[in-house]
Amino acid sequence: MKQLGLSMKMYAMESENEMYPPLAPIDDLWVFDLTTMYPEYLSDLRILVSYKDPDREELVVELQAMKESGEIDWDRVHRIAAKRYVYFPWAVTNTTDFSALVEAREGMSDTEYDSDLELGDERFYRLREGIERFLVTGDGSVSTGESGATEGTVFIPEAGDADAVDGSEELFLDPGLSARVQSDVMVLMETDVTWEFRGYDGSNTLYMDGHVEFRDGSDESAWINDVMAAFYPDGVPTVEAR
């Protein structure tokens, strides 16, 4: 996961508006668009296959064969990736956002995948470097729904300032606060929460700052099951070896 996180960081630093990869334009999947990353930022597709996948060996061979032939079935590759990961292309800041985000995506065109989403009074910011300034409140604190509020030094434009709305006014965050915000914004989460051979249930989650954290599946506050119920109510996509 850390390797994917580094690849996404590199992509963001060189993309327009420093955005992370868009969502793959496949309605039933929540996975990053690999066509935007391959091969410049992600050259080895085999890392998309879970070590826990019973078909791992066959899928790895298949992906390597695609790479060597230059004939890549992107729909299948995205489904292989979705079998392992859930991607959050918009910042999810509290545990009630998951279903709302799924609803906000419905009916979107592919061209809207690089835009912020609005649903009623709720706004989902497209994942990008510098997103911290949108997640900081007017009193100089940040709340991302996981660890509560963290005090920090931050410049916030006056209420009603048009620049504050469109993000063109730069916000100068204390470096420590900036890092703190990124450490709470999820990027990827494993779909398989069962690690029977290791004796525990849970999921590894990648955050914007690059760290990976194991979330205990038996802990209700970890809301792993909430994510899966919202994004894949009919179960995680399955891909059988050919």
C-alpha positions in Angstrom: 0.0 0.0 0.0 2.8 2.4 0.7 4.2 1.9 -2.8 0.8 2.8 -4.2 0.7 5.8 -1.9 4.0 7.0 -3.2 2.9 6.5 -6.8 -0.2 8.6 -6.1 1.8 11.3 -4.5 4.1 11.5 -7.5 1.1 11.6 -9.8 -0.5 14.4 -7.8 2.6 16.6 -7.7 2.7 16.5 -11.5 -1.0 16.7 -12.3 -3.2 19.7 -12.9 -4.2 21.3 -9.6 -2.2 18.6 -7.8 -5.1 16.2 -7.8 -4.8 12.5 -7.0 -5.9 10.0 -9.7 -9.6 10.2 -10.7 -12.0 7.4 -10.1 -12.1 4.7 -12.8 -15.1 5.4 -15.1 -16.8 2.1 -14.2 -20.1 2.6 -12.4 -20.0 -0.3 -10.0 -16.3 0.1 -8.9 -14.6 2.4 -6.4 -11.0 2.1 -7.6 -8.5 4.6 -9.0 -8.2 5.0 -12.8 -5.1 3.0 -13.6 -4.9 4.3 -17.2 -3.8 7.7 -15.8 -1.0 6.1 -13.7 0.4 3.3 -15.9 3.2 3.0 -16.8 4.8 6.3 -15.7 3.7 6.2 -12.0 2.8 2.6 -11.6 4.7 0.2 -13.8 4.1 -3.1 -12.1 0.4 -4.1 -12.2 1.1 -7.2 -10.1 1.0 -5.2 -6.9 -2.7 -4.9 -7.4 -3.3 -8.5 -6.4 -3.8 -9.3 -2.8 -1.5 -11.7 -1.0 -4.6 -13.3 0.4 -6.3 -13.9 -2.9 -6.6 -17.7 -3.6 -6.1 -17.0 -7.3 -3.1 -14.8 -6.7 -0.6 -16.8 -8.7 -2.8 -17.1 -11.8 -3.8 -13.4 -11.7 -0.2 -12.3 -11.3 0.8 -14.3 -14.4 -2.2 -12.9 -16.3 -1.2 -9.3 -15.5 2.4 -9.9 -16.4 1.3 -11.4 -19.7 -0.8 -8.3 -20.4 2.2 -6.0 -19.7 4.5 -8.0 -22.0 2.0 -8.2 -24.8 1.0 -4.5 -24.6 -2.6 -5.6 -24.8 -4.2 -4.6 -21.5 -7.8 -5.3 -20.7 -8.4 -2.3 -18.5 -11.9 -3.3 -17.4 -10.5 -6.6 -16.0 -7.4 -4.9 -14.5 -9.7 -2.4 -12.6 -11.8 -5.2 -11.4 -8.8 -7.1 -10.1 -7.7 -3.9 -8.3 -11.2 -3.3 -6.9 -11.1 -6.8 -5.5 -8.4 -5.7 -3.2 -8.9 -1.9 -2.6 -11.5 0.7 -2.0 -10.4 4.2 -3.2 -11.5 7.5 -1.8 -11.1 10.1 -4.6 -13.0 12.6 -2.5 -12.1 13.5 1.1 -14.3 11.6 3.5 -14.2 13.5 6.8 -16.7 11.6 9.0 -18.4 8.3 9.4 -21.7 9.5 8.0 -20.2 10.5 4.6 -20.0 7.1 3.0 -23.5 6.7 1.8 -23.8 10.4 0.9 -20.7 10.1 -1.3 -22.1 7.1 -3.1 -25.4 9.0 -3.7 -23.4 12.1 -4.9 -21.6 10.0 -7.5 -24.8 8.6 -9.1 -25.5 10.1 -12.4 -22.1 11.8 -12.8 -20.4 11.9 -16.1 -16.7 11.0 -16.5 -15.8 14.6 -17.0 -17.0 15.4 -13.5 -14.7 13.0 -11.7 -12.1 15.8 -11.2 -14.6 18.1 -9.6 -15.8 18.6 -6.0 -19.2 17.0 -5.4 -22.2 18.7 -3.8 -25.2 16.9 -2.4 -27.6 19.2 -0.6 -25.6 21.0 2.1 -22.8 18.5 1.9 -19.7 19.1 -0.1 -17.0 16.5 -0.9 -13.6 18.0 -1.9 -11.7 16.2 -4.6 -8.6 14.6 -3.2 -5.5 16.8 -3.9 -2.4 18.2 -2.3 -3.3 21.3 -0.2 -6.7 19.9 0.6 -5.9 20.7 4.2 -7.1 24.3 3.8 -10.6 23.1 3.1 -10.8 20.9 6.2 -9.8 23.6 8.7 -12.5 25.5 10.6 -12.6 29.2 11.2 -11.3 28.9 14.7 -8.1 27.4 13.5 -8.8 23.8 14.4 -9.3 20.8 12.1 -11.8 18.0 12.5 -11.6 15.0 10.2 -14.1 12.9 12.1 -11.6 10.4 13.5 -9.7 11.9 16.3 -11.7 15.0 17.0 -10.3 18.5 16.7 -6.7 19.5 16.8 -5.7 23.0 17.6 -3.2 24.7 15.3 -2.1 28.0 13.8 -3.8 28.8 10.6 -4.9 31.8 8.5 -8.5 31.7 7.4 -10.0 34.4 5.1 -12.9 36.4 6.4 -16.3 34.8 6.0 -17.9 35.6 2.7 -14.6 36.2 1.0 -15.0 34.9 -2.6 -11.4 33.7 -2.6 -12.1 31.6 0.4 -14.9 29.8 -1.5 -13.0 29.0 -4.6 -9.8 28.2 -2.9 -7.7 30.7 -4.8 -6.7 32.4 -1.6 -3.7 30.5 -0.2 -4.0 29.4 3.4 -0.9 29.2 5.4 -1.1 26.2 7.6 1.4 25.4 10.4 3.4 22.5 9.0 2.5 20.3 11.9 -1.2 21.0 11.5 -0.9 20.3 7.7 0.7 17.0 8.4 -1.9 16.2 11.1 -4.8 16.8 8.6 -3.2 14.6 5.9 -2.7 11.8 8.5 -6.5 11.6 8.9 -7.6 11.7 5.3 -8.1 8.2 3.8 -6.9 7.3 0.4 -7.1 3.5 0.1 -8.6 0.7 2.3 -8.3 -3.0 1.8 -11.6 -4.7 1.0 -10.8 -8.0 2.6 -11.1 -7.6 6.4 -10.4 -11.2 7.2 -6.8 -12.3 8.0 -7.4 -15.7 9.3 -3.9 -16.9 8.8 -2.6 -14.1 11.0 -5.3 -14.6 13.6 -7.1 -11.3 13.5 -9.8 -9.4 11.5 -9.3 -5.9 10.2 -8.1 -3.8 7.3 -5.0 -1.8 6.4 -5.8 1.8 5.4 -3.5 4.2 3.6 -3.7 7.9 4.5 -2.6 11.0 2.5 0.6 11.5 4.5 1.7 8.0 3.4 1.3 6.1 6.6 -0.6 2.8 6.7 -2.7 2.0 9.7 -4.4 -1.3 10.7 -8.0 -0.8 11.7 -9.5 -3.5 13.9 -12.6 -5.1 12.3 -14.1 -5.9 15.7 -13.9 -2.3 16.8 -17.2 -0.5 15.8 -15.4 2.9 15.9 -13.2 1.7 13.0 -16.4 1.7 10.7 -14.8 -0.7 8.3 -18.1 -2.5 7.7 -19.8 0.9 7.2 -17.5 1.5 4.2 -18.1 -1.8 2.6 -21.9 -1.6 3.2 -22.0 1.8 1.5 -19.6 1.2 -1.4 -20.3 -2.5 -2.1 -23.7 -3.4 -0.7 -23.8 -6.5 -2.8 -20.4 -7.6 -1.9 -16.8 -7.0 -3.1 -16.4 -7.5 -6.9 -15.1 -11.0 -7.7 -12.6 -11.8 -10.4 -11.9 -15.4 -11.2 -8.6 -16.6 -12.7 -8.7 -17.4 -16.4 
